[in-house]
Structure formats: C-alpha cells, structure tokens
C-alpha cells in the first residue's frame, strides 16, 4: 500500500513539474528580413496554395508578397501575388500560384508581406516543390501592414539575413 501511495505522489509531482507547450508555432514579425536579390531565378518550379480564412475581409485590394526558402540561403520571392480584379484572396477561397526560383533543399521559412488598408487573414500557405517535401505554414491570423510576417523553422541558420 505504501509503495502505491509513494508511486502516486511521485506521479503527481512529475505532472506538476511538466508544462504544456504548443507544438503549433505562431507566426511572427521579422523586421530584419531581407530579400535575396542575387538569386538565379527560374531553375525550379513551385506550387504555392494560399487558403484565405473564412473570418477574413470579403476581399482585399492590398498588395501581397511572399518569400520562402531553405537554411542554405536559397530563396524564392514573389513581389506581388494579389490581383483585385480577378478575385484573389477572397474570404473562404484558395488561390494557387506557380512560382519559379532557385532549387531549394527543405523549405524551412516563409514570410508574407501585406501593404494596404483592407486587411487580410490567410489560414494556411502550402508550398509544393519537386525536390522538396511539401510544407504547410499555419497562419490563421491577420497579417500586419508593412512588415514581413511568418515563420522561420531553420533552427539558427541565416534565412532572415
């Protein structure tokens, strides 16, 4: 009986020390993010699928840019994805783009840039590449105006420099 009580107390103590941590990362602002303008574009193609949240504005006229890459400095950049005349980034919609850029290893960062007054709330951004596994970045939050906003899972590599 005393062994059972001792085990139970030990278990309660260990559980009290543990802290729940979210395994889903949250996007963040990246003020020091730089576009790598020296990339040799056009070697590989990527399909980028952007799902706009159902709680976003009905549509946006804002300018939206995207950049993603790997831990080795290979970066794909799309200066402007939006087109207010074709219905891109409407509430509850998914828009898919084919982008060309340098071939990357596993994509580990992705940032969005929004400039305008309407606002926009993407739910997810998924990148598919021939030489890399597909990766999905979960936003589900409003993109701030005038700053690169997203994810860097490169674990210390200089993706944002």
LOKOLVEX-205584 format. One record per residue (C-alpha): residue in three letters; y, x, z. Coordinates in pm, 1 decimal, padded with zeros to 6 digits. Layout:
BEGIN
{code:ALA | c2:Y | c1:X | c3:Z}
...
END
This chain:
BEGIN
{code:UNK | c2:00000.0 | c1:00000.0 | c3:00000.0}
{code:UNK | c2:00243.5 | c1:00279.5 | c3:00085.0}
{code:UNK | c2:00168.5 | c1:00450.8 | c3:-00247.0}
{code:UNK | c2:00259.1 | c1:00130.3 | c3:-00433.0}
{code:UNK | c2:00584.8 | c1:00095.4 | c3:-00239.1}
{code:UNK | c2:00670.3 | c1:00462.3 | c3:-00295.3}
{code:UNK | c2:00599.3 | c1:00425.5 | c3:-00668.2}
{code:UNK | c2:00811.6 | c1:00110.2 | c3:-00684.3}
{code:UNK | c2:01102.0 | c1:00281.5 | c3:-00507.9}
{code:UNK | c2:01075.5 | c1:00579.7 | c3:-00741.1}
{code:UNK | c2:01076.7 | c1:00348.7 | c3:-01042.4}
{code:UNK | c2:01383.4 | c1:00160.4 | c3:-00916.7}
{code:UNK | c2:01561.5 | c1:00490.3 | c3:-00850.1}
{code:UNK | c2:01486.1 | c1:00621.1 | c3:-01201.6}
{code:UNK | c2:01603.6 | c1:00297.9 | c3:-01362.0}
{code:UNK | c2:01926.1 | c1:00307.4 | c3:-01162.0}
{code:UNK | c2:01998.5 | c1:00657.1 | c3:-01298.7}
{code:UNK | c2:01940.8 | c1:00561.8 | c3:-01659.3}
{code:UNK | c2:02231.8 | c1:00433.1 | c3:-01860.1}
{code:UNK | c2:02200.9 | c1:00220.3 | c3:-02170.8}
{code:UNK | c2:02353.8 | c1:00382.8 | c3:-02476.2}
{code:UNK | c2:02425.2 | c1:00219.8 | c3:-02806.2}
{code:UNK | c2:02225.3 | c1:00362.5 | c3:-03091.4}
{code:UNK | c2:02458.4 | c1:00199.3 | c3:-03343.3}
{code:UNK | c2:02757.8 | c1:00424.1 | c3:-03394.7}
{code:UNK | c2:03107.0 | c1:00279.9 | c3:-03423.7}
{code:UNK | c2:03347.1 | c1:00384.7 | c3:-03699.0}
{code:UNK | c2:03644.4 | c1:00596.7 | c3:-03601.5}
{code:UNK | c2:03977.3 | c1:00711.1 | c3:-03741.1}
{code:UNK | c2:03977.0 | c1:01059.0 | c3:-03891.3}
{code:UNK | c2:04332.2 | c1:01191.5 | c3:-03914.9}
{code:UNK | c2:04225.9 | c1:01537.6 | c3:-04034.1}
{code:UNK | c2:04003.3 | c1:01415.4 | c3:-04318.0}
{code:UNK | c2:04073.3 | c1:01590.4 | c3:-04649.4}
{code:UNK | c2:03966.9 | c1:01502.0 | c3:-04999.6}
{code:UNK | c2:03792.3 | c1:01794.7 | c3:-05166.0}
{code:UNK | c2:03978.5 | c1:01807.0 | c3:-05496.3}
{code:UNK | c2:03783.6 | c1:02106.9 | c3:-05627.8}
{code:UNK | c2:03453.6 | c1:01923.0 | c3:-05673.3}
{code:UNK | c2:03285.0 | c1:01943.6 | c3:-06011.3}
{code:UNK | c2:03260.4 | c1:01568.1 | c3:-06072.8}
{code:UNK | c2:03010.2 | c1:01388.3 | c3:-06286.4}
{code:UNK | c2:02678.8 | c1:01565.1 | c3:-06224.4}
{code:UNK | c2:02510.2 | c1:01282.9 | c3:-06029.8}
{code:UNK | c2:02549.2 | c1:00908.0 | c3:-06015.4}
{code:UNK | c2:02556.2 | c1:00692.1 | c3:-05703.7}
{code:UNK | c2:02543.2 | c1:00320.7 | c3:-05647.6}
{code:UNK | c2:02767.5 | c1:00201.6 | c3:-05365.8}
{code:UNK | c2:02726.3 | c1:-00150.5 | c3:-05232.6}
{code:UNK | c2:03001.7 | c1:-00289.3 | c3:-05008.7}
{code:UNK | c2:02947.9 | c1:-00615.5 | c3:-04825.0}
{code:UNK | c2:03265.5 | c1:-00784.1 | c3:-04702.6}
{code:UNK | c2:03237.9 | c1:-00970.0 | c3:-04372.8}
{code:UNK | c2:03249.6 | c1:-01348.4 | c3:-04364.4}
{code:UNK | c2:03521.6 | c1:-01313.8 | c3:-04099.6}
{code:UNK | c2:03744.3 | c1:-01106.6 | c3:-04330.3}
{code:UNK | c2:04050.8 | c1:-01246.2 | c3:-04504.8}
{code:UNK | c2:03975.1 | c1:-01472.8 | c3:-04803.5}
{code:UNK | c2:04053.1 | c1:-01180.3 | c3:-05033.8}
{code:UNK | c2:04257.7 | c1:-00863.3 | c3:-05021.1}
{code:UNK | c2:04511.0 | c1:-00711.3 | c3:-05254.9}
{code:UNK | c2:04505.1 | c1:-00388.4 | c3:-05054.3}
{code:UNK | c2:04423.1 | c1:-00055.9 | c3:-05216.9}
{code:UNK | c2:04080.7 | c1:00064.9 | c3:-05100.0}
{code:UNK | c2:03948.5 | c1:00419.8 | c3:-05144.6}
{code:UNK | c2:03614.7 | c1:00569.4 | c3:-05044.0}
{code:UNK | c2:03479.6 | c1:00918.2 | c3:-04981.8}
{code:UNK | c2:03131.4 | c1:01028.1 | c3:-04878.7}
{code:UNK | c2:02933.8 | c1:01346.7 | c3:-04872.9}
{code:UNK | c2:02687.7 | c1:01580.0 | c3:-04708.5}
{code:UNK | c2:02703.1 | c1:01853.0 | c3:-04445.8}
{code:UNK | c2:02744.9 | c1:02126.4 | c3:-04711.6}
{code:UNK | c2:03084.1 | c1:02023.7 | c3:-04847.4}
{code:UNK | c2:02965.4 | c1:01817.6 | c3:-05144.7}
{code:UNK | c2:03191.8 | c1:01514.2 | c3:-05164.9}
{code:UNK | c2:03218.6 | c1:01205.3 | c3:-05385.3}
{code:UNK | c2:03559.8 | c1:01039.1 | c3:-05395.4}
{code:UNK | c2:03672.0 | c1:00709.8 | c3:-05547.7}
{code:UNK | c2:04050.3 | c1:00687.8 | c3:-05547.3}
{code:UNK | c2:04067.1 | c1:00311.4 | c3:-05588.3}
{code:UNK | c2:03785.3 | c1:00059.2 | c3:-05577.7}
{code:UNK | c2:03986.8 | c1:-00259.6 | c3:-05546.3}
{code:UNK | c2:04089.3 | c1:-00489.0 | c3:-05827.9}
{code:UNK | c2:04265.1 | c1:-00802.6 | c3:-05703.0}
{code:UNK | c2:04231.7 | c1:-00966.1 | c3:-06044.5}
{code:UNK | c2:03851.0 | c1:-00950.7 | c3:-06051.0}
{code:UNK | c2:03781.8 | c1:-01085.4 | c3:-05701.7}
{code:UNK | c2:03664.8 | c1:-00765.1 | c3:-05534.2}
{code:UNK | c2:03633.2 | c1:-00766.7 | c3:-05156.8}
{code:UNK | c2:03637.4 | c1:-01143.5 | c3:-05118.9}
{code:UNK | c2:03508.7 | c1:-01290.3 | c3:-04793.0}
{code:UNK | c2:03122.5 | c1:-01302.8 | c3:-04775.3}
{code:UNK | c2:03082.5 | c1:-01110.9 | c3:-05102.6}
{code:UNK | c2:02903.2 | c1:-00793.0 | c3:-05202.2}
{code:UNK | c2:03057.5 | c1:-00556.4 | c3:-05456.5}
{code:UNK | c2:02856.4 | c1:-00277.9 | c3:-05619.6}
{code:UNK | c2:03003.9 | c1:00028.0 | c3:-05791.3}
{code:UNK | c2:02858.7 | c1:00315.9 | c3:-05987.6}
{code:UNK | c2:03031.3 | c1:00639.6 | c3:-05893.9}
{code:UNK | c2:02988.7 | c1:00988.5 | c3:-06036.6}
{code:UNK | c2:03031.0 | c1:01311.8 | c3:-05849.5}
{code:UNK | c2:02862.2 | c1:01629.1 | c3:-05737.5}
{code:UNK | c2:02498.3 | c1:01609.1 | c3:-05637.5}
{code:UNK | c2:02462.3 | c1:01593.3 | c3:-05261.1}
{code:UNK | c2:02199.9 | c1:01656.7 | c3:-05003.8}
{code:UNK | c2:02151.7 | c1:01377.0 | c3:-04749.2}
{code:UNK | c2:02475.5 | c1:01181.7 | c3:-04717.9}
{code:UNK | c2:02597.1 | c1:01203.6 | c3:-04359.9}
{code:UNK | c2:02957.4 | c1:01086.3 | c3:-04369.1}
{code:UNK | c2:03151.1 | c1:00804.0 | c3:-04528.5}
{code:UNK | c2:03515.1 | c1:00706.1 | c3:-04490.1}
{code:UNK | c2:03720.6 | c1:00416.8 | c3:-04623.7}
{code:UNK | c2:04096.1 | c1:00418.5 | c3:-04670.8}
{code:UNK | c2:04299.6 | c1:00096.8 | c3:-04691.9}
{code:UNK | c2:04663.9 | c1:00065.7 | c3:-04785.5}
{code:UNK | c2:04835.4 | c1:-00271.7 | c3:-04787.5}
{code:UNK | c2:04926.8 | c1:-00579.1 | c3:-04587.0}
{code:UNK | c2:04639.5 | c1:-00825.2 | c3:-04632.2}
{code:UNK | c2:04377.5 | c1:-00655.1 | c3:-04416.4}
{code:UNK | c2:04008.6 | c1:-00618.2 | c3:-04488.4}
{code:UNK | c2:03686.9 | c1:-00623.8 | c3:-04284.1}
{code:UNK | c2:03379.2 | c1:-00472.9 | c3:-04450.2}
{code:UNK | c2:03043.9 | c1:-00542.6 | c3:-04290.5}
{code:UNK | c2:02832.9 | c1:-00265.6 | c3:-04444.0}
{code:UNK | c2:02856.3 | c1:00010.8 | c3:-04702.7}
{code:UNK | c2:02531.7 | c1:00136.7 | c3:-04856.0}
{code:UNK | c2:02507.7 | c1:00442.9 | c3:-05080.1}
{code:UNK | c2:02210.1 | c1:00497.3 | c3:-05311.1}
{code:UNK | c2:02157.4 | c1:00828.7 | c3:-05487.3}
{code:UNK | c2:01884.2 | c1:00980.0 | c3:-05699.7}
{code:UNK | c2:01849.2 | c1:01299.4 | c3:-05494.3}
{code:UNK | c2:01920.7 | c1:01146.8 | c3:-05153.1}
{code:UNK | c2:01780.0 | c1:00868.3 | c3:-04939.5}
{code:UNK | c2:01988.7 | c1:00554.4 | c3:-04926.9}
{code:UNK | c2:02210.0 | c1:00527.0 | c3:-04621.5}
{code:UNK | c2:02391.3 | c1:00227.6 | c3:-04473.1}
{code:UNK | c2:02704.5 | c1:00252.9 | c3:-04261.0}
{code:UNK | c2:02772.1 | c1:-00048.4 | c3:-04038.9}
{code:UNK | c2:03142.4 | c1:-00128.6 | c3:-04004.9}
{code:UNK | c2:03189.5 | c1:-00496.5 | c3:-03915.6}
{code:UNK | c2:03543.9 | c1:-00418.3 | c3:-03802.6}
{code:UNK | c2:03892.0 | c1:-00429.7 | c3:-03955.6}
{code:UNK | c2:03991.7 | c1:-00114.4 | c3:-04143.7}
{code:UNK | c2:04325.0 | c1:00015.9 | c3:-04011.8}
{code:UNK | c2:04608.5 | c1:00062.7 | c3:-04259.3}
{code:UNK | c2:04693.9 | c1:00409.7 | c3:-04387.2}
{code:UNK | c2:04416.3 | c1:00621.0 | c3:-04233.9}
{code:UNK | c2:04065.3 | c1:00732.6 | c3:-04326.7}
{code:UNK | c2:03823.4 | c1:00529.4 | c3:-04114.7}
{code:UNK | c2:03448.0 | c1:00565.2 | c3:-04093.7}
{code:UNK | c2:03153.8 | c1:00773.5 | c3:-03985.9}
{code:UNK | c2:03062.6 | c1:01140.7 | c3:-03961.3}
{code:UNK | c2:02697.4 | c1:01196.5 | c3:-03867.3}
{code:UNK | c2:02685.1 | c1:01553.4 | c3:-03995.6}
{code:UNK | c2:02637.8 | c1:01691.8 | c3:-03643.2}
{code:UNK | c2:02902.4 | c1:01958.8 | c3:-03630.5}
{code:UNK | c2:02911.9 | c1:02055.1 | c3:-03997.5}
{code:UNK | c2:03257.6 | c1:02069.7 | c3:-04151.2}
{code:UNK | c2:03250.2 | c1:01747.9 | c3:-04352.2}
{code:UNK | c2:03600.1 | c1:01648.8 | c3:-04249.0}
{code:UNK | c2:03774.4 | c1:01979.7 | c3:-04304.9}
END
